[in-house]
């Protein structure tokens, strides 16, 4: 079935500018206001609210099209899970990458027991349509139990350092969560006193603040994907990382953010 053609009718700016703005926001550690400034530097005057609407409108569709165009991924899967906090609750971000570091899929779950591992395995098999040649994980017992249940014929390795590929793929997510944690800490009284007399106002507001952990996760984890080609304007890939200024609450576009991180070509 041929996917529907994207419609840019009714938009003031051409598809090249819209796709470039969406690419900037998802690919780099930028906020909507940062993208607004970058476009203004090139003579394009657009508000950050318009950029936010572009990302919500076109982000998920871009991700779907990139997924359809992705090449064949590797036959060695590296799996790992990362502890994160979303809205005050402990969650686990499960991630699978191939031997080249391309993200195969991700899944956020509240547990990391055998049922959670088996669920992630089935999601991988359903998405890829085939079993891998090798499966590499850490020594978490849940992986071994799920491996015997879901894909017993696949070679399973838990040797030390062999799963570094999956560990490295978590770095963008850790970086986003760290920035969000720093932003949540109270500022020293010395900085507040400087703001009171205006002497430190510029210094205090010169460095942008990252978003809350929930935005950092859903938006990041990958802010991580770069495809080999772009859509709508010839730009490469989509991915998000932590934003600099305060952003709107996560909405339906969260699905697009998670989908973007599941594409191949992710920055590891």
GIHUQUI-V962559 format. One record per residue. N is the residue number from 1. RES is the residue in one small letter. SS is DSSP state (alpha for helix, beta for strand, coil for the rest). PHI is phi in whole degrees, -180 to 180 (NA if undefined). Layout:
N/RES/SS/PHI
N/RES/SS/PHI
This chain:
1/x/coil/NA
2/x/coil/-76
3/x/coil/-66
4/x/coil/-64
5/x/coil/-75
6/x/coil/-65
7/x/coil/-108
8/x/coil/-107
9/x/coil/-67
10/x/coil/90
11/x/coil/-95
12/x/coil/-70
13/x/coil/-100
14/x/coil/-71
15/x/alpha/-59
16/x/alpha/-62
17/x/alpha/-72
18/x/alpha/-63
19/x/alpha/-66
20/x/alpha/-68
21/x/alpha/-65
22/x/alpha/-64
23/x/alpha/-64
24/x/alpha/-60
25/x/alpha/-66
26/x/alpha/-84
27/x/alpha/-89
28/x/coil/-116
29/x/coil/-80
30/x/coil/-129
31/x/coil/-104
32/x/alpha/-62
33/x/alpha/-69
34/x/alpha/-63
35/x/alpha/-63
36/x/alpha/-59
37/x/alpha/-67
38/x/alpha/-64
39/x/alpha/-69
40/x/alpha/-64
41/x/alpha/-62
42/x/coil/-96
43/x/coil/86
44/x/coil/-106
45/x/coil/-96
46/x/coil/-147
47/x/coil/-82
48/x/alpha/-67
49/x/alpha/-67
50/x/alpha/-65
51/x/alpha/-65
52/x/alpha/-61
53/x/alpha/-66
54/x/alpha/-62
55/x/alpha/-64
56/x/alpha/-71
57/x/alpha/-79
58/x/alpha/-107
59/x/alpha/-59
60/x/alpha/-66
61/x/alpha/-67
62/x/alpha/-60
63/x/alpha/-62
64/x/alpha/-64
65/x/alpha/-69
66/x/alpha/-65
67/x/alpha/-66
68/x/alpha/-67
69/x/alpha/-93
70/x/coil/-68
71/x/coil/-79
72/x/coil/-74
73/x/coil/-82
74/x/coil/-68
75/x/coil/-100
76/x/beta/-116
77/x/beta/-106
78/x/beta/-106
79/x/beta/-119
80/x/beta/-160
81/x/beta/-127
82/x/beta/-128
83/x/beta/-78
84/x/beta/-138
85/x/beta/-118
86/x/beta/-122
87/x/coil/53
88/x/coil/79
89/x/beta/-114
90/x/beta/-75
91/x/beta/-133
92/x/beta/-125
93/x/beta/-94
94/x/beta/-88
95/x/beta/-137
96/x/beta/-125
97/x/beta/-129
98/x/beta/-93
99/x/coil/-67
100/x/coil/-95
101/x/coil/89
102/x/coil/-76
103/x/beta/-72
104/x/beta/-86
105/x/beta/-168
106/x/beta/-136
107/x/beta/-157
108/x/beta/-101
109/x/beta/-136
110/x/coil/-87
111/x/coil/-132
112/x/coil/-135
113/x/coil/-88
114/x/alpha/-66
115/x/alpha/-68
116/x/alpha/-65
117/x/alpha/-65
118/x/alpha/-65
119/x/alpha/-64
120/x/alpha/-67
121/x/alpha/-59
122/x/alpha/-66
123/x/alpha/-64
124/x/alpha/-65
125/x/alpha/-65
126/x/alpha/-67
127/x/alpha/-74
128/x/alpha/-91
129/x/coil/78
130/x/coil/-158
131/x/coil/-87
132/x/coil/-79
133/x/coil/-78
134/x/beta/-135
135/x/beta/-125
136/x/beta/-118
137/x/coil/-138
138/x/coil/-84
139/x/coil/-91
140/x/coil/-61
141/x/alpha/-63
142/x/alpha/-61
143/x/alpha/-65
144/x/alpha/-63
145/x/alpha/-66
146/x/alpha/-66
147/x/alpha/-64
148/x/alpha/-66
149/x/alpha/-86
150/x/alpha/-95
151/x/coil/-137
152/x/coil/-68
153/x/coil/-81
154/x/coil/-85
155/x/beta/-69
156/x/beta/-115
157/x/beta/-121
158/x/coil/-129
159/x/coil/-67
160/x/coil/-64
161/x/coil/69
162/x/coil/-73
163/x/coil/-99
164/x/alpha/-62
165/x/alpha/-59
166/x/alpha/-71
167/x/alpha/-62
168/x/alpha/-65
169/x/alpha/-66
170/x/coil/-83
171/x/alpha/-57
172/x/alpha/-60
173/x/alpha/-66
174/x/alpha/-61
175/x/alpha/-65
176/x/alpha/-65
177/x/alpha/-66
178/x/alpha/-66
179/x/alpha/-63
180/x/alpha/-66
181/x/alpha/-67
182/x/alpha/-66
183/x/alpha/-68
184/x/alpha/-79
185/x/coil/-75
186/x/coil/-67
187/x/coil/-78
188/x/coil/-61
189/x/alpha/-63
190/x/alpha/-62
191/x/alpha/-69
192/x/alpha/-67
193/x/alpha/-67
194/x/alpha/-66
195/x/alpha/-68
196/x/alpha/-63
197/x/alpha/-96
198/x/coil/86
199/x/coil/-71
200/x/coil/-107
201/x/alpha/-64
202/x/alpha/-65
203/x/alpha/-68
204/x/alpha/-70
205/x/alpha/-100
206/x/alpha/-71
207/x/coil/-93
208/x/coil/-71
209/x/coil/-100
210/x/coil/-76
211/x/coil/-82
212/x/coil/-70
213/x/alpha/-57
214/x/alpha/-66
215/x/alpha/-68
216/x/alpha/-62
217/x/alpha/-76
218/x/alpha/-66
219/x/alpha/-91
220/x/coil/-120
221/x/coil/88
222/x/coil/-131
223/x/coil/NA
224/x/coil/-144
225/x/coil/-154
226/x/coil/-135
227/x/coil/-85
228/x/coil/-80
229/x/coil/-140
230/x/coil/-106
231/x/coil/-134
232/x/coil/80
233/x/coil/-148
234/x/coil/77
235/x/coil/-98
236/x/coil/-94
237/x/coil/66
238/x/coil/-142
239/x/coil/-174
240/x/coil/-125
241/x/coil/-136
242/x/coil/-65
243/x/coil/-87
244/x/coil/-96
245/x/coil/-102
246/x/coil/-64
247/x/coil/-115
248/x/coil/-65
249/x/coil/-60
250/x/coil/-59
251/x/coil/-127
252/x/coil/-65
253/x/coil/-72
254/x/alpha/-57
255/x/alpha/-61
256/x/alpha/-67
257/x/alpha/-64
258/x/alpha/-68
259/x/alpha/-65
260/x/alpha/-62
261/x/alpha/-75
262/x/coil/-91
263/x/coil/-84
264/x/coil/-73
265/x/coil/85
266/x/coil/-67
267/x/coil/-71
268/x/coil/-95
